[in-house]
Amino acid sequence: MPECSLIVVAHAPIASASVKVARDILGDTGELTAFDIKLDCDSDERVDALLAELKRIDHGAGVVLLSDLKGATPGNIATRAHLMYPESSLVFGVNLPMLLRAINYMHQKHGEVAMAATEGACNCIVMAD
């Protein structure tokens, strides 16, 4: 079965930094891509570029988009691309535990990877005593 692919869509340089740290920790991360969004970007151009990237990295199990902030430019770009690419799932609030969990579940289809990523993120958000 093909592996699910992952793409982090976030304010620059959050996507690149997150992907770098994940690779530093895990080594082989499979098809993992950073898609940084600059504040002054052309949103339509970035949606087109993101769609092209989704098609390039999808090896048959779909793609999970992990974005930093719903309602902000990266989140809006990710949403637009997700709505045009049926074999994708989109999760907001990307953090390192979410990304690491998603990488560890890439052997599943995109929907299951997205669910595992969400659970991983939520389980690691705790308030210290």
Accessible surface in RSA format (square Angstrom, percent):
REM  Atomic radii and reference values for relative SASA: ProtOr
REM  Chains: A
REM  Algorithm: Lee & Richards
REM  Probe-radius: 1.40
REM  Slices: 20
REM RES _ NUM      All-atoms   Total-Side   Main-Chain    Non-polar    All polar
REM                ABS   REL    ABS   REL    ABS   REL    ABS   REL    ABS   REL
RES MET A   1   160.23  83.0  78.87  52.2  81.35 193.7  55.22  47.0 105.00 139.1
RES PRO A   2    62.13  45.3  49.60  45.2  12.54  45.6  61.36  50.7   0.77   4.8
RES GLU A   3    87.42  50.2  82.92  62.7   4.51  10.7  34.26  66.3  53.17  43.4
RES CYS A   4     0.14   0.1   0.00   0.0   0.14   0.3   0.00   0.0   0.14   0.1
RES SER A   5     0.10   0.1   0.10   0.1   0.00   0.0   0.00   0.0   0.10   0.1
RES LEU A   6     0.00   0.0   0.00   0.0   0.00   0.0   0.00   0.0   0.00   0.0
RES ILE A   7     0.00   0.0   0.00   0.0   0.00   0.0   0.00   0.0   0.00   0.0
RES VAL A   8     0.00   0.0   0.00   0.0   0.00   0.0   0.00   0.0   0.00   0.0
RES VAL A   9     0.00   0.0   0.00   0.0   0.00   0.0   0.00   0.0   0.00   0.0
RES ALA A  10     0.00   0.0   0.00   0.0   0.00   0.0   0.00   0.0   0.00   0.0
RES HIS A  11    40.76  22.3  40.76  28.3   0.00   0.0  24.05  24.8  16.70  19.4
RES ALA A  12    43.80  40.3  20.94  32.3  22.86  52.0  20.97  29.5  22.84  60.5
RES PRO A  13    95.16  69.4  95.10  86.7   0.06   0.2  95.16  78.6   0.00   0.0
RES ILE A  14    76.32  43.4  73.41  54.7   2.91   7.0  76.17  54.8   0.15   0.4
RES ALA A  15     0.00   0.0   0.00   0.0   0.00   0.0   0.00   0.0   0.00   0.0
RES SER A  16    50.76  42.9  45.49  60.7   5.28  12.2  30.44  64.8  20.32  28.5
RES ALA A  17    50.41  46.3  43.33  66.9   7.08  16.1  50.11  70.6   0.30   0.8
RES SER A  18    23.24  19.6  18.37  24.5   4.88  11.2   6.61  14.1  16.63  23.3
RES VAL A  19     4.79   3.1   4.79   4.3   0.00   0.0   4.79   4.2   0.00   0.0
RES LYS A  20   126.11  61.5 122.66  75.3   3.44   8.2  98.70  88.8  27.41  29.2
RES VAL A  21    60.47  39.8  60.34  54.6   0.13   0.3  60.47  52.5   0.00   0.0
RES ALA A  22     0.00   0.0   0.00   0.0   0.00   0.0   0.00   0.0   0.00   0.0
RES ARG A  23   104.66  43.9  98.42  50.2   6.24  14.9  37.60  51.4  67.06  40.6
RES ASP A  24    97.42  68.2  62.38  62.1  35.03  82.8  29.67  69.8  67.74  67.6
RES ILE A  25    96.63  55.0  64.38  48.0  32.25  77.7  70.25  50.6  26.38  71.6
RES LEU A  26    64.22  35.8  36.75  26.3  27.47  69.1  40.87  28.7  23.35  62.8
RES GLY A  27    46.33  57.1   0.00   N/A  46.33  57.1  37.45 102.8   8.89  19.9
RES ASP A  28   132.56  92.9 103.21 102.7  29.34  69.4  47.08 110.8  85.48  85.2
RES THR A  29     6.10   4.3   2.13   2.2   3.97   9.5   1.60   2.1   4.51   6.8
RES GLY A  30    40.36  49.8   0.00   N/A  40.36  49.8  22.75  62.4  17.61  39.4
RES GLU A  31    49.58  28.5  41.59  31.5   8.00  19.0  11.30  21.9  38.29  31.3
RES LEU A  32     5.18   2.9   0.00   0.0   5.18  13.0   0.00   0.0   5.18  13.9
RES THR A  33    22.00  15.6  18.58  18.8   3.42   8.1  19.46  26.1   2.54   3.8
RES ALA A  34    33.93  31.2  12.28  19.0  21.65  49.2  12.28  17.3  21.65  57.4
RES PHE A  35    18.89   9.4  16.66  10.3   2.23   5.8  18.89  11.5   0.00   0.0
RES ASP A  36    39.06  27.4  25.90  25.8  13.15  31.1  14.79  34.8  24.27  24.2
RES ILE A  37     1.91   1.1   0.99   0.7   0.93   2.2   0.99   0.7   0.93   2.5
RES LYS A  38   140.68  68.6 137.08  84.1   3.60   8.6  82.73  74.5  57.95  61.7
RES LEU A  39   157.94  88.0 127.51  91.2  30.44  76.5 129.23  90.8  28.72  77.3
RES ASP A  40   131.28  92.0  97.81  97.4  33.48  79.2  49.72 117.0  81.57  81.3
RES CYS A  41    34.22  25.9   5.99   6.7  28.23  66.4  14.24  36.1  19.98  21.5
RES ASP A  42    89.38  62.6  75.47  75.1  13.92  32.9  35.95  84.6  53.43  53.3
RES SER A  43    41.13  34.8  36.57  48.8   4.56  10.5  19.98  42.5  21.16  29.6
RES ASP A  44    86.74  60.8  85.11  84.7   1.62   3.8  27.18  64.0  59.55  59.4
RES GLU A  45    84.37  48.4  78.98  59.8   5.39  12.8  50.99  98.6  33.38  27.3
RES ARG A  46    56.73  23.8  56.73  28.9   0.00   0.0   9.17  12.5  47.55  28.8
RES VAL A  47     1.69   1.1   1.69   1.5   0.00   0.0   1.69   1.5   0.00   0.0
RES ASP A  48    94.50  66.2  87.74  87.3   6.77  16.0  28.52  67.1  65.99  65.8
RES ALA A  49    27.97  25.7  16.53  25.5  11.44  26.0  23.94  33.7   4.03  10.7
RES LEU A  50     0.00   0.0   0.00   0.0   0.00   0.0   0.00   0.0   0.00   0.0
RES LEU A  51    22.41  12.5  22.41  16.0   0.00   0.0  22.41  15.7   0.00   0.0
RES ALA A  52    61.03  56.1  50.91  78.6  10.12  23.0  55.66  78.4   5.37  14.2
RES GLU A  53    33.25  19.1  32.08  24.3   1.17   2.8   5.65  10.9  27.60  22.5
RES LEU A  54     0.00   0.0   0.00   0.0   0.00   0.0   0.00   0.0   0.00   0.0
RES LYS A  55   135.47  66.1 117.43  72.1  18.04  43.0  67.72  61.0  67.75  72.2
RES ARG A  56   144.43  60.6 121.18  61.8  23.25  55.4  72.40  99.0  72.03  43.7
RES ILE A  57     0.00   0.0   0.00   0.0   0.00   0.0   0.00   0.0   0.00   0.0
RES ASP A  58    31.56  22.1  12.69  12.6  18.87  44.6   4.69  11.0  26.87  26.8
RES HIS A  59   101.27  55.3  79.27  55.1  22.00  56.3  64.95  66.9  36.32  42.3
RES GLY A  60    52.06  64.2   0.00   N/A  52.06  64.2  29.98  82.3  22.08  49.5
RES ALA A  61     0.62   0.6   0.34   0.5   0.28   0.6   0.62   0.9   0.00   0.0
RES GLY A  62     0.72   0.9   0.00   N/A   0.72   0.9   0.00   0.0   0.72   1.6
RES VAL A  63     0.00   0.0   0.00   0.0   0.00   0.0   0.00   0.0   0.00   0.0
RES VAL A  64     0.00   0.0   0.00   0.0   0.00   0.0   0.00   0.0   0.00   0.0
RES LEU A  65     0.00   0.0   0.00   0.0   0.00   0.0   0.00   0.0   0.00   0.0
RES LEU A  66     0.00   0.0   0.00   0.0   0.00   0.0   0.00   0.0   0.00   0.0
RES SER A  67     0.00   0.0   0.00   0.0   0.00   0.0   0.00   0.0   0.00   0.0
RES ASP A  68    24.21  17.0  12.90  12.8  11.32  26.8  10.92  25.7  13.29  13.3
RES LEU A  69   103.89  57.9 103.07  73.7   0.82   2.1 103.89  73.0   0.00   0.0
RES LYS A  70   153.64  75.0 133.55  81.9  20.09  47.8  77.64  69.9  76.00  81.0
RES GLY A  71    56.21  69.3   0.00   N/A  56.21  69.3  31.28  85.8  24.92  55.8
RES ALA A  72    21.06  19.4  10.87  16.8  10.19  23.2  20.29  28.6   0.78   2.1
RES THR A  73    51.28  36.5  45.88  46.5   5.40  12.9  11.09  14.9  40.18  60.7
RES PRO A  74     0.11   0.1   0.11   0.1   0.00   0.0   0.11   0.1   0.00   0.0
RES GLY A  75     0.29   0.4   0.00   N/A   0.29   0.4   0.29   0.8   0.00   0.0
RES ASN A  76    71.02  49.0  69.61  67.3   1.41   3.4  21.21  51.1  49.81  48.1
RES ILE A  77     1.28   0.7   1.28   1.0   0.00   0.0   1.28   0.9   0.00   0.0
RES ALA A  78     0.00   0.0   0.00   0.0   0.00   0.0   0.00   0.0   0.00   0.0
RES THR A  79    45.24  32.2  45.24  45.9   0.00   0.0  39.51  53.1   5.73   8.7
RES ARG A  80    91.81  38.5  89.44  45.6   2.38   5.7  42.86  58.6  48.95  29.7
RES ALA A  81     0.00   0.0   0.00   0.0   0.00   0.0   0.00   0.0   0.00   0.0
RES HIS A  82    48.63  26.6  45.77  31.8   2.87   7.3  20.96  21.6  27.67  32.2
RES LEU A  83   135.79  75.6 103.39  74.0  32.39  81.4 106.11  74.5  29.68  79.9
RES MET A  84   103.18  53.4  75.23  49.8  27.95  66.5  52.43  44.6  50.74  67.2
RES TYR A  85    27.47  12.8  27.42  15.6   0.05   0.1  15.99  12.0  11.49  14.2
RES PRO A  86   115.56  84.2  88.73  80.9  26.83  97.5  99.52  82.2  16.04  99.7
RES GLU A  87    80.93  46.5  80.90  61.2   0.03   0.1  37.59  72.7  43.35  35.4
RES SER A  88     5.78   4.9   0.00   0.0   5.78  13.3   0.00   0.0   5.78   8.1
RES SER A  89    16.90  14.3  14.33  19.1   2.57   5.9   9.41  20.0   7.49  10.5
RES LEU A  90    33.80  18.8   7.72   5.5  26.07  65.5   7.72   5.4  26.07  70.2
RES VAL A  91    16.47  10.8  13.36  12.1   3.11   7.5  16.47  14.3   0.00   0.0
RES PHE A  92    57.55  28.8  40.38  25.0  17.18  44.7  40.41  24.5  17.15  49.1
RES GLY A  93    37.73  46.5   0.00   N/A  37.73  46.5  29.00  79.6   8.73  19.5
RES VAL A  94    19.78  13.0   1.49   1.3  18.29  44.1   1.49   1.3  18.29  49.6
RES ASN A  95    45.64  31.5  34.88  33.7  10.76  25.9  35.46  85.3  10.18   9.8
RES LEU A  96    63.53  35.4  55.98  40.0   7.55  19.0  56.59  39.7   6.94  18.7
RES PRO A  97    44.96  32.8  37.27  34.0   7.69  28.0  42.22  34.9   2.74  17.0
RES MET A  98     4.52   2.3   4.52   3.0   0.00   0.0   4.52   3.8   0.00   0.0
RES LEU A  99     0.19   0.1   0.19   0.1   0.00   0.0   0.19   0.1   0.00   0.0
RES LEU A 100    37.48  20.9  37.48  26.8   0.00   0.0  37.48  26.3   0.00   0.0
RES ARG A 101    65.96  27.7  62.85  32.0   3.11   7.4   9.09  12.4  56.87  34.5
RES ALA A 102     0.00   0.0   0.00   0.0   0.00   0.0   0.00   0.0   0.00   0.0
RES ILE A 103    16.60   9.4   7.90   5.9   8.70  21.0   7.90   5.7   8.70  23.6
RES ASN A 104    89.21  61.5  68.93  66.6  20.28  48.8  20.43  49.2  68.77  66.5
RES TYR A 105    74.12  34.6  74.12  42.2   0.00   0.0  34.22  25.7  39.90  49.2
RES MET A 106     5.18   2.7   4.61   3.1   0.56   1.3   2.57   2.2   2.61   3.5
RES HIS A 107   104.15  56.9  95.01  66.0   9.14  23.4  70.84  73.0  33.30  38.7
RES GLN A 108    54.41  30.4  52.49  38.4   1.92   4.6  18.65  39.7  35.76  27.1
RES LYS A 109    82.79  40.4  81.85  50.2   0.95   2.3  64.31  57.9  18.48  19.7
RES HIS A 110    26.95  14.7  26.95  18.7   0.00   0.0  18.24  18.8   8.71  10.1
RES GLY A 111    37.19  45.9   0.00   N/A  37.19  45.9  28.18  77.3   9.00  20.2
RES GLU A 112    92.30  53.0  86.10  65.1   6.20  14.8  42.01  81.3  50.29  41.1
RES VAL A 113     0.00   0.0   0.00   0.0   0.00   0.0   0.00   0.0   0.00   0.0
RES ALA A 114    10.85  10.0  10.42  16.1   0.43   1.0  10.82  15.2   0.03   0.1
RES MET A 115   122.75  63.6 119.09  78.8   3.66   8.7  99.20  84.3  23.54  31.2
RES ALA A 116     7.23   6.6   5.73   8.8   1.50   3.4   6.80   9.6   0.43   1.1
RES ALA A 117     0.00   0.0   0.00   0.0   0.00   0.0   0.00   0.0   0.00   0.0
RES THR A 118    52.50  37.3  52.48  53.2   0.02   0.0  45.61  61.3   6.90  10.4
RES GLU A 119    86.09  49.4  82.99  62.8   3.10   7.4  31.17  60.3  54.92  44.8
RES GLY A 120     3.03   3.7   0.00   N/A   3.03   3.7   2.99   8.2   0.04   0.1
RES ALA A 121     5.43   5.0   5.43   8.4   0.00   0.0   5.43   7.6   0.00   0.0
RES CYS A 122    81.56  61.7  67.09  74.8  14.47  34.0  25.04  63.4  56.52  60.9
RES ASN A 123   101.15  69.8  76.07  73.5  25.08  60.4  26.68  64.2  74.46  72.0
RES CYS A 124    73.28  55.4  47.54  53.0  25.73  60.5  11.10  28.1  62.18  67.0
RES ILE A 125   124.31  70.7 105.28  78.4  19.03  45.9 108.52  78.1  15.80  42.9
RES VAL A 126   122.91  80.9  90.48  81.9  32.43  78.2  98.17  85.3  24.75  67.1
RES MET A 127   181.86  94.2 152.61 101.0  29.25  69.6 119.86 101.9  62.00  82.1
RES ALA A 128    90.05  82.8  64.23  99.1  25.81  58.7  72.73 102.4  17.31  45.9
RES ASP A 129   192.64 134.9 119.65 119.1  72.99 172.6  71.62 168.6 121.02 120.7
END  Absolute sums over single chains surface
CHAIN  1 A     6590.5       5204.3       1386.2       3806.8       2783.7
END  Absolute sums over all chains
TOTAL          6590.5       5204.3       1386.2       3806.8       2783.7
